[in-house]
């Protein structure tokens, strides 16, 4: 008479699509490091000190930012970071 | 192919049983006859070969509305139909000079079983006329559908209405939009979401089909970039989406803007906001403890939706204030926390009440923060009357409140009054408005007739990012 006890899936039906992280490099030698400022208050100061520290080790650093923590890095920086850098350090706060 | 007569009847219909002799007369006539019984294959008992249609497929295919119905087919195509019993019509359709002698000239029939409430959607699903694309999940005979929804992680902690095919079809009947139309990318996983997925989650939330245009507008509103739904979802702050509905649709679907407008008890208020939260959870993947990192959250994250009271013609409703035309139905989405009570039973002039409101508005987020957390002021009828009776309209109230909540930066500076929290010292010599002038304080009217109590709904600290975090308003497509 009815569908029986059949439900319809309310989800995106993606199943488990967790991507495996890339293994971190053995060494940063010769790598380009991205520093992403996510827009939290004073994260620029924190990243300045990280940049200085990495610079003292002879590493190349590139800076990226998004306007606020409420915005998506995908809209502002992710593509450029992926194209231009080897590793990324994100200035996450809280 | 020769011509054919079809009768659809049921034993439970007095007219169908009254005309039982007619079936035998038709069967003895020159035109082949098929009689379909909706409820008892043994009825009518005076002819052979009654077709069992208790499954209602033939009734559904022929779109039978009443029984008895007589249909004439020619080469498989319907060429005539008589509904109920009218001797002249039946004789003409059957091509018989005599039929039903001794019976009343005419007698109305009964409603057909295939159009009983809810049956049409059930039959649409069963006979494949609606292609529901969502994955079908079969439950075992002993599975409790409600518990199954919990086990699959589909709920907000409260039971949901199990999303069966017929319920989804019924929900989709509430919109003219196609089920496979993509509404947008739902955060946080930025997953394409169809109208059908919205309908499924609306079913689970307990919505009625007529709420669908509002639910769809709400979903589209949170996807507007300035609403920053992704950020709102993953913030450690309290906030969640708060929905204000304006316009004729709020009244037509029975939303509450009066007594207990911000509380429980109204289906539309309760389920529209919940549908959004379930959609974010189920389609977007936004789960508390996952990407939802709220330190405490607030009860409004189950649902927080109400309508504005637009009954006073002197008041400019929120939708008009935000640029929409009179008569438009809209939803306004705000990043809301819980309800902060405003109790003032002594102020009698608009000036007094403004100063009083400013005191409470200034504590939104923190007393020493400005241009940070937005807010909604829900003016109750008795408080509004103080303004209205003095001739203050929306613009005047907004202007006066803005002035009353503007304070010296020095008073708000970090460290001032022995409190670390506050504004940067660089603002010490400026006057600092508490709220952004354009969208920082939304004023709406709602509430019961009695009570000098209004409500302040504080907003997200993300509101300090003036250009990227704003309330948004979307027109409801009806």
Contacts between the chains, C-beta under 8 A, distances in Angstrom:
chain1	res1	chain2	res2	distance
A	1	B	55	7.6
A	1	B	122	7.7
A	2	B	122	5.8
A	2	B	126	7.5
A	2	B	164	7.3
A	2	B	166	6.9
A	3	B	122	7.9
A	3	B	125	6.0
A	3	B	126	7.1
A	3	B	164	5.8
A	3	B	165	4.9
A	3	B	166	6.9
A	4	B	138	7.3
A	4	B	139	7.6
A	5	B	138	7.2
A	5	B	139	3.6
A	5	B	140	7.4
A	5	B	141	7.5
A	5	B	143	6.1
A	5	B	145	5.8
A	5	B	148	8.0
A	5	B	162	8.0
A	6	B	136	5.4
A	6	B	137	6.6
A	6	B	138	5.3
A	6	B	139	6.8
A	6	B	164	6.7
A	6	B	165	6.8
A	7	B	136	7.7
A	7	B	137	4.7
A	7	B	139	6.6
A	7	B	145	6.6
A	7	B	148	6.8
A	7	B	149	7.3
A	7	B	162	5.6
A	7	B	163	5.5
A	7	B	164	6.4
A	8	B	132	5.8
A	8	B	134	4.0
A	8	B	135	7.0
A	8	B	136	6.3
A	8	B	137	7.1
A	8	B	163	5.0
A	8	B	164	7.2
A	8	B	165	6.1
A	8	B	168	5.8
A	8	B	200	5.7
A	9	B	134	4.9
A	9	B	135	3.9
A	9	B	136	7.7
A	9	B	137	5.9
A	9	B	200	7.7
A	10	B	134	7.3
A	10	B	154	5.6
A	10	B	163	5.8
A	10	B	197	6.8
A	10	B	200	4.4
A	10	B	201	5.2
A	10	B	204	6.0
A	10	B	278	7.1
A	10	B	282	4.4
A	10	B	283	7.2
A	11	B	154	7.2
A	11	B	282	4.7
A	11	B	283	6.3
A	12	B	186	7.7
A	12	B	189	6.6
A	12	B	191	4.1
A	12	B	193	7.7
A	12	B	197	7.8
A	12	B	282	7.6
A	12	B	283	5.0
A	12	B	284	7.6
A	12	B	285	6.9
A	13	B	134	7.3
A	13	B	135	5.3
A	14	B	189	7.4
A	14	B	191	6.9
A	14	B	285	8.0
A	39	B	465	7.6
A	67	B	465	6.9
A	67	B	467	7.6
A	67	B	468	5.6
A	68	B	231	7.4
A	68	B	462	7.1
A	68	B	465	4.0
A	68	B	468	5.3
A	68	B	469	7.2
A	69	B	231	6.3
A	69	B	235	7.9
A	69	B	462	7.4
A	70	B	228	4.2
A	70	B	230	7.4
A	70	B	231	2.8
A	70	B	232	7.2
A	70	B	235	7.5
A	70	B	462	4.6
A	70	B	465	6.0
A	70	B	468	6.0
A	70	B	469	5.4
A	71	B	228	6.7
A	71	B	230	8.0
A	71	B	231	6.7
A	71	B	468	5.6
A	72	B	230	5.8
A	74	B	190	7.8
A	94	B	236	5.7
A	94	B	293	7.9
